[in-house]
Amino acid sequence: MHPQRKFLVLISLFSILLTISIVNAETTKWYKYEAGMEEASSTGKPVFMEFYADWCSPCIAMEEDTYPDSRVISEMKDFVAIKVDTQIRIDIEKKYRIAYYPTIVFLNSKGDEISRNVGYLGPEDMVRTIKESRGKLPKEAPGFNVIYGLYSIFFITIMFFFRRKKTFI
């Protein structure tokens, strides 16, 4: 096979793998307040509750950069995740005495507050905050990023197919 065709086939395979990995990527299941509190009560899981506003730029940045991070998703699996839109649920905002956005409130499964964080958290800070909220030591290695793994496999494959064997007779 001609080297250019090999390259096109490899690029196509890589694109397919990348698309599959993105489609199959895990995400956090977010609940509305009542459903989330019921879920926490029935499963015994603690609650991760984010108070946000649509106009809040740090809230938007966390939605785009922090929550999709694979390490954050992995850490949040142990929690029932609840989002509270403070423009709609003023009653819940008042109940938890929320003054600034974003505010993260950690609750035990019975609804008692464990801790809270006010302000923007990037992925690393969010992972640390989640671990601290449940008493975990931050000695664990960060989660494996599937995208980096696929890139590595792709480049190793390219090197394998395009290396030139020189044989002498």
C-alpha positions in Angstrom: 0.0 0.0 0.0 1.2 3.5 -0.9 2.4 5.5 2.2 -0.1 8.3 1.6 -3.0 5.8 1.6 -1.7 4.2 4.8 -1.6 7.7 6.4 -5.2 8.4 5.3 -6.4 5.1 6.6 -4.7 5.7 10.0 -6.1 9.2 10.2 -9.6 7.8 9.5 -9.2 5.1 12.1 -8.0 7.6 14.6 -11.0 9.9 13.9 -13.4 7.0 14.4 -11.8 6.1 17.7 -11.8 9.7 18.9 -15.5 10.1 18.0 -16.4 6.9 19.8 -14.5 7.9 23.0 -16.1 11.3 23.1 -19.6 9.8 22.6 -18.9 7.2 25.3 -17.3 9.7 27.7 -18.8 9.7 31.2 -20.6 12.7 32.5 -22.1 13.6 35.9 -25.8 13.0 36.4 -27.3 16.2 37.7 -30.5 16.2 39.7 -33.0 19.0 40.6 -33.2 19.7 44.3 -36.2 17.5 45.4 -35.2 14.5 43.2 -31.6 14.7 44.3 -32.4 14.9 48.0 -34.7 11.9 47.6 -31.9 10.0 45.8 -29.4 10.8 48.5 -31.8 9.7 51.2 -32.6 6.4 49.5 -29.0 5.6 48.5 -27.2 7.0 51.5 -24.9 9.0 49.3 -23.7 12.5 50.2 -24.8 15.5 48.2 -22.8 17.9 46.0 -25.0 20.9 45.5 -24.0 23.8 43.2 -25.8 27.1 43.4 -25.4 29.1 40.2 -26.9 31.9 38.1 -27.1 32.0 34.3 -25.4 35.4 34.2 -22.5 34.4 36.5 -19.3 34.1 34.4 -17.4 32.0 37.0 -20.4 29.6 37.0 -20.3 29.4 33.2 -16.5 28.8 33.3 -17.0 25.9 35.8 -19.7 24.4 33.6 -17.4 24.5 30.5 -14.0 23.7 32.1 -14.3 22.1 35.5 -17.3 19.7 35.4 -16.4 18.0 32.1 -12.9 17.1 33.4 -12.5 13.4 33.8 -10.9 13.7 37.2 -13.9 15.7 38.5 -16.4 13.3 37.0 -14.6 10.4 38.7 -14.6 12.1 42.1 -18.2 13.1 41.8 -19.4 9.5 41.3 -19.6 9.1 45.1 -22.1 12.0 45.4 -25.6 12.9 44.3 -25.0 16.0 42.2 -27.7 18.7 42.4 -27.8 22.0 40.5 -29.8 24.9 41.9 -30.6 27.8 39.6 -30.9 30.6 42.1 -33.0 32.7 39.7 -35.7 30.0 39.8 -35.3 28.4 43.3 -35.0 31.4 45.6 -36.5 29.4 48.4 -33.5 26.9 48.4 -31.0 29.8 48.0 -32.5 31.3 51.2 -32.6 28.0 53.0 -28.8 27.6 52.6 -28.0 31.3 53.0 -26.3 31.6 49.6 -24.9 35.1 49.0 -22.4 34.6 46.1 -22.1 32.5 43.0 -21.0 29.9 42.4 -21.3 28.2 45.8 -20.8 24.5 46.3 -22.5 23.0 49.4 -21.6 19.4 50.5 -24.3 17.6 52.5 -24.5 14.2 54.1 -27.3 11.9 53.0 -29.6 13.3 55.7 -29.2 16.8 54.4 -26.8 18.2 57.1 -24.1 20.5 55.8 -20.6 19.1 55.8 -18.7 22.0 54.1 -19.0 24.6 51.4 -16.9 26.5 48.9 -17.7 30.0 47.5 -16.2 31.0 44.2 -14.7 29.5 41.1 -12.8 26.2 41.2 -10.7 24.8 38.4 -10.5 21.0 37.9 -7.5 20.5 40.3 -9.0 22.6 43.0 -12.4 21.0 42.6 -10.9 17.5 43.0 -9.1 18.6 46.1 -12.2 20.2 47.5 -14.3 17.1 46.9 -11.7 14.9 48.6 -11.4 17.2 51.5 -15.2 17.3 51.9 -15.3 13.5 52.5 -12.1 13.3 54.4 -10.0 11.7 51.7 -6.3 12.4 51.6 -5.1 13.9 48.3 -2.5 11.2 47.7 -4.3 9.5 44.9 -3.0 9.7 41.4 -5.2 11.7 38.9 -7.5 9.8 36.7 -6.4 8.4 33.3 -7.4 10.7 30.4 -8.7 8.6 27.5 -8.0 11.3 24.9 -4.2 11.3 25.8 -4.2 7.5 25.6 -5.7 7.5 22.1 -3.2 10.1 20.9 -0.4 7.9 22.2 -1.7 4.8 20.4 -2.2 6.8 17.3 1.4 8.1 17.2 2.9 4.7 18.1 0.9 3.2 15.2 2.1 5.9 12.8 5.7 5.2 13.8 5.2 1.5 13.4 3.7 1.8 9.9 6.0 4.4 8.6 9.4 3.2 9.8 11.5 2.0 7.0 13.2 -1.3 7.2 16.5 -1.5 5.5 17.6 -4.9 4.6 21.0 -5.7 3.0 21.4 -8.8 0.9 
